[in-house]
């Protein structure tokens, strides 16, 4: 096909430091227009080569696009993505896809009806070692999953506490993260929506599990939003699991994602921090993947490129589609509801 006519809604720190450079350099992309707020918008238009800039999302969506990338504050994802899907556009929507389960599954239904690509850019879902781990699981490496551990920790206490200095240094963006996005409960701020979205989406993509119920607690430790999260999960297949998250690693520490899966035929461990994937089967077979040093470090280079490849037909592998994202959203939504009810077990879905 001809170049993908792409528009962007949202022009903040993550869009300008990650997505826009990738799309601007992609030979199969035409950057039609960018929608955002603030005096920097014209400069951003010129820097990345967008055809026009506007503060009106509808104007952009009606500009003859094939696809749109959405990097607005979390609470605006659903209405914009819904409009895009209803126009038959391909959508790359930042994480968390939405803030509640109903909106997440609404987008899933709209995407199915539209028949277009919907990708949520979870970087760890595209790492060679996680792709290899999923292949082993899909081949029955541990049998049926009976118990799952999913833990994440990040050096993000400043981001959720109104001081994004470390994140700016990490991502080298001239556009500061907006504190109203990351440290406002009403806008989806907090560690659960901001980071547990990563680990849970990785878990659901790897395993195909879906949470049925959760009993959860969160703690703010004096911050405006949650810094610590914990939950006990029942999955649809009857398996038990735990989910945990902590925002307070020291600046510069490596991100932690630790997923441990216990099945009827064996055990798999996936450790992002120490870059390990091991499979230990009860028949005595043991496998440990060789992983390139620093492959566990977070980056999001493949998902935007894969989005274009899915549109053009160059790839059919979507490791973070709308259903994976919806399963993550519904679990985080239920965890927060449970915490507001003193940790009572609540249903994740009907």
C-alpha positions as CSV (number, residue, x, y, z in Angstrom):
1,X,0.0,0.0,0.0
2,X,1.0,3.7,-0.2
3,X,2.3,5.4,2.9
4,X,0.2,5.2,6.0
5,X,-1.4,8.6,6.6
6,X,-0.8,9.0,10.3
7,X,-2.2,11.6,12.7
8,X,-1.2,12.2,16.3
9,X,-3.4,13.3,19.2
10,X,-1.3,14.3,22.2
11,X,2.1,15.9,21.9
12,X,3.6,15.5,25.4
13,X,6.8,14.1,26.7
14,X,6.4,10.5,25.7
15,X,5.1,11.2,22.2
16,X,7.9,13.6,21.5
17,X,10.7,11.5,23.0
18,X,9.6,8.1,21.7
19,X,6.8,7.8,19.1
20,X,7.3,10.9,16.9
21,X,11.0,10.2,16.2
22,X,10.2,6.6,15.2
23,X,7.3,7.6,12.9
24,X,9.1,10.6,11.4
25,X,11.9,8.2,10.3
26,X,9.7,5.5,9.0
27,X,9.7,5.2,5.2
28,X,6.1,4.0,5.1
29,X,4.6,6.8,7.2
30,X,3.3,10.2,6.2
31,X,2.8,12.5,9.2
32,X,-0.4,14.3,8.3
33,X,-1.1,16.3,11.4
34,X,-0.6,16.7,15.1
35,X,-3.2,17.7,17.7
36,X,-2.2,19.1,21.1
37,X,-2.2,22.1,23.4
38,X,0.3,24.8,24.2
39,X,2.7,27.2,22.4
40,X,5.2,24.3,21.6
41,X,2.8,22.7,19.1
42,X,4.0,24.6,16.1
43,X,7.6,23.8,16.9
44,X,6.7,20.2,17.3
45,X,4.9,20.2,14.0
46,X,8.0,21.6,12.3
47,X,10.5,19.4,14.1
48,X,8.9,16.1,13.1
49,X,7.4,17.2,9.7
50,X,3.7,17.0,10.4
51,X,1.6,18.6,7.7
52,X,-0.4,20.8,10.1
53,X,-1.1,21.4,13.8
54,X,-4.4,21.8,15.5
55,X,-6.0,21.9,18.9
56,X,-9.2,20.3,17.5
57,X,-9.1,16.5,17.6
58,X,-12.1,16.2,15.3
59,X,-10.3,18.3,12.7
60,X,-7.4,15.9,12.7
61,X,-9.6,12.8,12.7
62,X,-11.4,14.1,9.6
63,X,-8.2,14.9,7.7
64,X,-8.2,11.7,5.5
65,X,-6.1,9.6,7.9
66,X,-5.4,5.9,7.8
67,X,-4.3,5.7,11.4
68,X,-3.9,7.7,14.6
69,X,-1.6,7.5,17.6
70,X,-3.2,8.6,20.9
71,X,-0.9,9.8,23.7
72,X,-3.3,12.1,25.6
73,X,-3.8,12.0,29.4
74,X,-5.2,8.6,30.4
75,X,-8.8,9.7,31.0
76,X,-9.1,11.0,27.4
77,X,-8.1,7.8,25.7
78,X,-11.5,6.2,25.4
79,X,-13.5,9.1,23.8
80,X,-10.8,9.8,21.2
81,X,-10.1,6.1,20.4
82,X,-13.9,5.5,20.1
83,X,-14.2,8.3,17.5
84,X,-11.2,7.0,15.6
85,X,-12.5,3.5,15.4
86,X,-15.9,4.7,14.4
87,X,-14.2,6.4,11.4
88,X,-12.5,3.1,10.5
89,X,-9.0,4.2,11.6
90,X,-6.2,2.0,12.8
91,X,-5.3,3.0,16.4
92,X,-2.2,3.0,18.5
93,X,-3.4,4.0,22.0
94,X,-1.1,4.5,24.9
95,X,-1.3,2.6,28.1
96,X,-3.4,2.3,30.1
97,X,-5.9,2.0,27.3
98,X,-8.7,3.2,29.5
99,X,-9.4,3.7,33.2
100,X,-12.3,1.3,33.6
101,X,-13.4,-2.1,32.3
102,X,-16.6,-0.9,30.6
103,X,-14.7,1.6,28.4
104,X,-11.9,-1.0,27.7
105,X,-14.4,-3.6,26.4
106,X,-16.3,-0.9,24.5
107,X,-13.1,-0.2,22.5
108,X,-12.6,-3.9,22.0
109,X,-16.1,-4.2,20.4
110,X,-15.6,-1.1,18.3
111,X,-12.2,-2.4,17.1
112,X,-13.8,-5.7,16.1
113,X,-16.5,-3.9,14.2
114,X,-14.1,-1.6,12.5
115,X,-11.8,-4.5,11.5
116,X,-8.7,-2.3,12.0
117,X,-5.5,-2.7,13.9
118,X,-5.5,-1.7,17.5
119,X,-2.2,-1.8,19.4
120,X,-1.3,-0.6,22.9
121,X,2.5,-0.1,23.0
122,X,3.7,-2.4,25.8
123,X,7.4,-2.6,25.2
124,X,8.2,-5.7,27.1
125,X,5.7,-7.7,25.1
126,X,8.0,-7.4,22.1
127,X,11.4,-8.4,23.6
128,X,13.0,-11.4,22.0
129,X,13.2,-13.2,25.4
130,X,9.5,-12.7,26.2
131,X,8.6,-13.8,22.7
132,X,10.6,-17.0,23.2
133,X,9.0,-17.5,26.6
134,X,5.5,-17.3,25.1
135,X,6.5,-19.8,22.5
136,X,7.5,-22.3,25.1
137,X,4.3,-21.7,27.0
138,X,2.2,-22.1,23.9
139,X,3.9,-25.4,23.2
140,X,2.7,-26.6,26.6
141,X,5.9,-26.1,28.5
142,X,4.4,-26.0,31.9
143,X,1.0,-27.5,31.1
144,X,-2.1,-25.9,32.6
145,X,-1.3,-22.9,34.8
146,X,-2.3,-23.4,38.4
147,X,-0.6,-20.4,40.2
148,X,0.9,-17.2,38.9
149,X,3.1,-14.5,40.6
150,X,3.3,-11.1,38.9
151,X,5.4,-8.4,40.5
152,X,6.7,-5.0,39.3
153,X,8.8,-2.2,40.8
154,X,10.1,1.0,39.3
155,X,12.1,4.1,40.1
156,X,9.0,6.3,39.7
157,X,8.3,7.7,43.1
158,X,9.1,11.2,41.7
159,X,6.8,10.8,38.7
160,X,3.8,9.9,40.9
161,X,4.8,12.5,43.5
162,X,5.1,15.6,41.3
163,X,8.8,15.5,40.6
164,X,9.5,14.0,37.1
165,X,13.2,15.0,37.0
166,X,14.5,11.4,36.9
167,X,12.1,10.5,34.1
168,X,13.1,13.5,32.0
169,X,16.7,12.5,32.4
170,X,15.9,8.9,31.4
171,X,14.0,9.8,28.3
172,X,15.7,13.0,27.3
173,X,12.5,14.9,26.4
174,X,12.1,18.7,26.4
175,X,8.4,18.3,27.2
176,X,7.9,17.6,30.9
177,X,5.5,14.9,32.1
178,X,2.3,16.6,33.1
179,X,1.7,16.0,36.9
180,X,-2.0,16.2,36.4
181,X,-1.8,12.9,34.5
182,X,0.5,11.0,36.7
183,X,-0.4,12.3,40.2
184,X,-4.1,12.9,39.9
185,X,-6.5,10.1,40.9
186,X,-9.2,11.6,38.7
187,X,-7.0,11.4,35.6
188,X,-5.7,7.9,36.2
189,X,-2.6,8.7,38.1
190,X,-0.9,6.2,40.4
191,X,1.2,3.1,40.2
192,X,-1.5,0.7,39.3
193,X,-2.6,2.5,36.1
194,X,0.8,3.9,35.4
195,X,3.0,0.8,35.8
196,X,1.1,-2.4,36.9
197,X,-0.5,-2.0,33.5
198,X,2.9,-3.1,32.0
199,X,3.3,-6.2,34.1
200,X,-0.3,-7.4,34.0
201,X,-0.5,-6.9,30.2
202,X,2.7,-9.0,29.9
203,X,1.2,-11.7,32.1
204,X,-2.0,-11.8,30.1
205,X,-0.3,-11.9,26.7
206,X,2.1,-14.6,27.8
207,X,-0.5,-16.9,29.4
208,X,-3.9,-16.1,27.9
209,X,-5.2,-16.0,31.4
210,X,-8.1,-13.7,32.4
211,X,-8.8,-12.6,36.0
212,X,-12.2,-13.5,37.4
213,X,-11.9,-11.9,40.9
214,X,-9.4,-9.9,43.0
215,X,-9.0,-8.9,46.6
216,X,-6.7,-5.9,46.7
217,X,-5.1,-3.2,48.7
218,X,-3.2,0.0,47.7
219,X,-1.1,2.4,49.8
220,X,-0.2,6.0,49.0
221,X,2.5,6.4,51.6
222,X,1.8,10.2,51.7
223,X,1.7,10.6,47.9
224,X,-1.4,11.9,46.1
225,X,-1.9,8.6,44.4
226,X,-1.0,4.9,45.1
227,X,2.6,4.0,45.3
228,X,2.1,0.4,46.4
229,X,-0.4,-2.2,45.1
230,X,-1.1,-5.8,46.1
231,X,-3.8,-8.3,45.2
232,X,-4.9,-11.9,45.3
233,X,-6.4,-13.1,42.1
234,X,-8.6,-15.9,41.0
235,X,-8.4,-16.6,37.3
236,X,-11.1,-17.9,35.0
237,X,-9.4,-21.3,34.7
238,X,-9.4,-21.7,38.5
239,X,-5.8,-20.8,39.0
240,X,-4.7,-18.6,41.9
241,X,-2.3,-15.7,41.6
242,X,-0.8,-12.6,43.3
243,X,-0.1,-9.2,41.8
244,X,2.2,-6.6,43.4
245,X,3.7,-3.3,42.5
246,X,6.0,-0.7,44.1
247,X,6.9,2.8,42.8
248,X,9.9,3.4,45.1
249,X,13.0,1.9,43.6
250,X,15.9,4.3,43.9
251,X,16.5,6.5,40.8
252,X,18.7,4.6,38.4
253,X,17.8,1.1,39.6
254,X,16.7,-1.4,36.9
255,X,13.0,-2.0,36.5
256,X,11.7,-5.1,38.1
257,X,9.2,-7.4,36.5
258,X,9.1,-10.9,37.9
259,X,6.6,-13.4,36.6
260,X,6.6,-16.9,37.9
261,X,4.2,-19.5,36.5
262,X,3.5,-22.8,38.1
263,X,1.7,-25.4,36.0
264,X,0.7,-29.1,35.9
265,X,3.9,-30.0,34.1
266,X,6.5,-27.5,35.2
267,X,7.5,-24.0,36.3
268,X,8.6,-21.0,34.3
269,X,10.3,-17.9,35.7
270,X,10.6,-14.6,33.7
271,X,12.8,-12.1,35.4
272,X,13.3,-8.8,33.5
273,X,15.7,-7.2,36.0
274,X,18.2,-10.0,36.0
275,X,17.3,-11.0,32.4
276,X,16.5,-14.7,33.0
277,X,13.9,-17.0,31.6
278,X,14.0,-20.6,32.9
279,X,11.7,-23.6,32.3
280,X,11.9,-26.5,34.8
281,X,9.7,-29.4,33.9
282,X,8.7,-32.2,36.2
283,X,10.1,-34.7,33.8
284,X,13.6,-33.4,34.6
285,X,14.0,-31.2,31.5
286,X,15.5,-27.8,32.2
287,X,15.8,-24.9,29.8
288,X,17.4,-21.5,30.3
289,X,17.3,-18.9,27.5
290,X,20.4,-17.0,26.4
291,X,19.5,-13.3,26.7
292,X,21.5,-10.4,25.3
293,X,22.8,-8.2,28.1
294,X,20.5,-5.2,28.8
295,X,17.7,-6.7,26.8
296,X,15.5,-6.5,29.9
297,X,15.8,-2.7,29.9
298,X,12.6,-1.0,29.0
299,X,12.3,0.7,25.6
300,X,9.4,1.0,23.2
301,X,11.0,1.0,19.8
302,X,9.3,-2.1,18.3
303,X,5.6,-1.4,19.0
304,X,5.2,1.8,16.9
305,X,7.1,0.2,14.0
306,X,5.0,-3.0,14.4
307,X,1.8,-0.9,14.3
308,X,2.8,0.3,10.8
309,X,3.8,-3.3,9.8
310,X,0.4,-4.6,10.9
311,X,-1.3,-2.0,8.8
312,X,0.8,-2.6,5.7
313,X,0.7,-6.4,6.0
314,X,4.4,-6.7,6.7
315,X,3.6,-8.4,10.0
316,X,0.7,-10.2,11.6
317,X,2.1,-10.4,15.1
318,X,0.3,-8.0,17.5
319,X,1.6,-8.8,21.0
320,X,-0.4,-6.2,22.7
321,X,-3.8,-6.0,21.1
322,X,-7.0,-4.5,22.4
323,X,-8.0,-7.7,24.3
324,X,-4.7,-8.0,26.1
325,X,-5.0,-4.3,27.1
326,X,-8.7,-4.8,28.2
327,X,-7.8,-7.7,30.5
328,X,-5.1,-5.5,32.1
329,X,-7.5,-2.6,32.5
330,X,-10.3,-4.7,34.0
331,X,-7.9,-6.2,36.6
332,X,-6.5,-2.8,37.7
333,X,-10.0,-1.3,37.8
334,X,-11.2,-4.2,40.0
335,X,-8.1,-4.0,42.2
336,X,-8.7,-0.3,42.9
337,X,-12.4,-1.0,43.6
338,X,-11.5,-3.7,46.0
339,X,-9.1,-1.5,47.9
340,X,-11.8,1.2,48.3
341,X,-14.0,-1.6,49.9
342,X,-11.4,-2.5,52.5
343,X,-9.9,-5.3,50.4
344,X,-13.2,-7.2,49.8
345,X,-13.0,-9.7,46.9
346,X,-14.7,-8.2,43.9
347,X,-15.6,-9.6,40.4
348,X,-13.3,-8.5,37.6
349,X,-15.9,-9.2,34.9
350,X,-19.4,-10.5,34.7
